[in-house]
Each structure stands twice: as C-alpha cells, then as structure tokens.
Amino acid sequence: MSVESVPSSESEALISSAEPRDYFQLMKPRVMYLVIFTAIVGMLVAPGGINPLIGFIAILCISIGAGASGALNMWYDADIDAIMARTTKRPIPDGRITPSEAFVFGLVLSILSVMMLGVLVNWLSAFLLAFTIFFYIVIYTMWLKRSTPQNIVIGGAAGAFPPVIGWAAVTGNISIEPIVLFAIIFLWTPPHFWALALFRQQDYENASIPMMPNVVGSKSTRLQTLIYSIVLAISGVLPTILGFASLVYGVFALAMGARFCMLAYKVWRSGSVDNEHAHEKKLFGFSIIYLFALFAALGVDAIGMKVIG
Amino acid sequence: MAEGKFTNQTVEMTDKQKKAQRARNIAIALALGAVVVLLYFVTWSKLGANILQRPL
C-alpha cells in the first residue's frame, strides 16, 4: 500500500484525542454542583411532593442543561480563556478539545436536557431550562460579557434560575417563594464577582472584559459591592418574613448577612491601600460559603417543616 | 493534539488517539445504557397500574 504524506493539521482535524474527562471539564463541574444544589433546595421548599424518580430526572436534566451551557460558554469564550491566567488550562485553549467539538457537544446536550425535562417532568420547567441556557449563552456570554460593566449583574439571572426550575418541576407553576430564591442568588452575584474582579483586575484588563473595576474604577465598585451586600442580607431573611422558612432559619440568615455586610464594609473601607487584596479575597471566599450555607439551611428547614407538618 | 498519519485510504491512529477513542466509546455506551434503563423505569413509574386498565 502506498503511503501519502498529509499535513499534520489535517489529521489533527480528523482524529480527536479528547478523553471523557475533558468533556466533563467542559461542563464546568463546580458550577454544575452549585446548580444541582440550588435546584434541589428549590424542589425541597416547594409544597407537596414529587415521585423520587421523576425528581431525580428533573435534577439530572437541570444539571445536564447547566453543563451544556458551560460547554457552549467555553466554545464562545475560547479566545479570551486563552489570555486569562485563571482559564488557560480549560480544554479548548489547552488544545484537548476543538471548538467545533465543544459546540456540538453543548448543543446536543442542551436539546436533549430540555426535551427530556419536558417529556418526563413538565413543560414549564423545560421552558425555564431552555430560557436559562439561551440567557446564559446569547444574552450574557455573546452580548453583555464583552460590552457592559453590568454584565454579571444582568447575567446573574442565569445562575439564579435553577431553584425556580426545581420548584416548577414539583409544582408546575411559579409563585413568590421561588422568586425570592431567585432574588437571593441574583443579588449575591455582583458582590461575589466584583470581589473576584477587584483582585483579578489585570486579568480582565488583558482580556478586554469590561468588569466594573476596570470601567468605573475600584472605589465605585467597592461602594456598589457594599450596597448589593446590604440588599442581599435583607433578601436572605425574606423566606422567614414571607412565612416559608422558620424563625431559626431567619436568625441564621440574619447572622450570615451581617457577616457578609461586615466583610463588604471592610472592602469598601480598605480602598486601594491593600495591595494584597486580603479583604477582597476574604469576601470572595465567604460569599461562596454564604450561598451554600443559606441554601443548605433552607433545605434542612423545608425538610423539618414537612416532617413536623 | 494528534499525530495520526494517513495511509492510502485510512488514518493510522497513535496509541494515545486509540486509547482516547476507546474511552469515549465506553463513556457513550454507558450513557446510552443509563438512558435506556432510566426510560424503562420512568415508563413504569408514569403508567403504574394504568398499564392494566386498557380496552381489550
């Protein structure tokens, strides 16, 4: 058999070396865990119950939809991921998966997750999942992220939808309770990401992403972070005020909110004096604990209320 | 990423590519199998006792 020499770039395009774990990494597993967690809490807080198998499928579809969004986000953002230190090791900039492989993977999983949720659970939750994927990819990733410092404020809505989808999967409708859960994550997003943007400012500058500190400066960002933190702390107590969480939860949320505001206050006061960004890093770390703790408390509280009756 | 070389009609894969392809195949097979099992049990769960109440 004769052997023809073919440019290596052509064979690279034909044969993939991507491992399953590369595809898993493409789904942003850490974001997926948060989505699964908040969606489960949305289901627990919802009145009534759901067949455990159907509930499992709802969670599975929501997590696959979230993973698909992550893959499509990495496909579109591959150019800036290659510039930022935090993201250079992602599968596309690292050369383990091609952009077209990521695009097809994300698109197929998006369609499958939405259709499966609609057919097996209900169409309201499927519509919400489809809207979340659309919002995250088209509104946030393609439009807002590179054009306005309000990118993560508005884009935060995409991350706030999972508990609403969880609620809709159980009840088939939407009421004030899931909107409050939505509001907590929505208001949590700006202080969380701005704390990160304050100590990763140069990274975002290099990638030309108009994060708040890069556009309006550090001083204004710190003030806005504090204002959002105060509103977040108040919204964290709303479940008790509206009667779908206990007083114990309310006290816990109040204490966590107070700590959040205290850290945000320190960030505001520190100005740009601290080159190590110790306060910003502390706020960023605590913001993750805050969201997990608050939703865990809501979940435990909901189980407790159902058991007591 | 890949160092495969063409022979007349086919592409010779490197060991790394073969290993990756095999791992992908297994992952796809497991995922498809899981979906089949899931749909089987969901069908039971959705229909329940109604499966017995059909016109003869």
HADDOCK unambig.tbl for C-alpha pairs under 7 A between the chains (distance, minus, plus):
assign (segid A and resid 1 and name CA) (segid B and resid 8 and name CA) 6.58 0.50 0.50
assign (segid A and resid 2 and name CA) (segid B and resid 7 and name CA) 6.87 0.50 0.50
assign (segid A and resid 2 and name CA) (segid B and resid 8 and name CA) 5.89 0.50 0.50
assign (segid A and resid 3 and name CA) (segid B and resid 7 and name CA) 4.72 0.50 0.50
assign (segid A and resid 3 and name CA) (segid B and resid 8 and name CA) 5.55 0.50 0.50
assign (segid A and resid 4 and name CA) (segid B and resid 6 and name CA) 6.44 0.50 0.50
assign (segid A and resid 4 and name CA) (segid B and resid 7 and name CA) 5.97 0.50 0.50
assign (segid A and resid 4 and name CA) (segid B and resid 8 and name CA) 6.28 0.50 0.50
assign (segid A and resid 5 and name CA) (segid B and resid 6 and name CA) 6.65 0.50 0.50
assign (segid A and resid 6 and name CA) (segid B and resid 6 and name CA) 6.33 0.50 0.50
assign (segid A and resid 8 and name CA) (segid B and resid 3 and name CA) 6.73 0.50 0.50
assign (segid A and resid 11 and name CA) (segid B and resid 4 and name CA) 5.84 0.50 0.50
assign (segid A and resid 11 and name CA) (segid B and resid 5 and name CA) 6.74 0.50 0.50
assign (segid A and resid 12 and name CA) (segid B and resid 1 and name CA) 6.60 0.50 0.50
assign (segid A and resid 12 and name CA) (segid B and resid 2 and name CA) 4.99 0.50 0.50
assign (segid A and resid 12 and name CA) (segid B and resid 3 and name CA) 6.85 0.50 0.50
assign (segid A and resid 15 and name CA) (segid B and resid 2 and name CA) 6.69 0.50 0.50
assign (segid A and resid 16 and name CA) (segid B and resid 2 and name CA) 6.80 0.50 0.50
assign (segid A and resid 16 and name CA) (segid B and resid 17 and name CA) 6.70 0.50 0.50
assign (segid A and resid 17 and name CA) (segid B and resid 1 and name CA) 6.37 0.50 0.50
assign (segid A and resid 17 and name CA) (segid B and resid 2 and name CA) 6.28 0.50 0.50
assign (segid A and resid 17 and name CA) (segid B and resid 16 and name CA) 6.81 0.50 0.50
assign (segid A and resid 17 and name CA) (segid B and resid 17 and name CA) 4.91 0.50 0.50
assign (segid A and resid 17 and name CA) (segid B and resid 20 and name CA) 5.45 0.50 0.50
assign (segid A and resid 18 and name CA) (segid B and resid 20 and name CA) 6.03 0.50 0.50
assign (segid A and resid 19 and name CA) (segid B and resid 20 and name CA) 5.08 0.50 0.50
assign (segid A and resid 19 and name CA) (segid B and resid 23 and name CA) 6.45 0.50 0.50
assign (segid A and resid 19 and name CA) (segid B and resid 24 and name CA) 6.22 0.50 0.50
assign (segid A and resid 20 and name CA) (segid B and resid 23 and name CA) 6.59 0.50 0.50
assign (segid A and resid 20 and name CA) (segid B and resid 24 and name CA) 5.55 0.50 0.50
assign (segid A and resid 20 and name CA) (segid B and resid 27 and name CA) 6.66 0.50 0.50
assign (segid A and resid 95 and name CA) (segid B and resid 1 and name CA) 6.25 0.50 0.50
assign (segid A and resid 96 and name CA) (segid B and resid 1 and name CA) 6.38 0.50 0.50
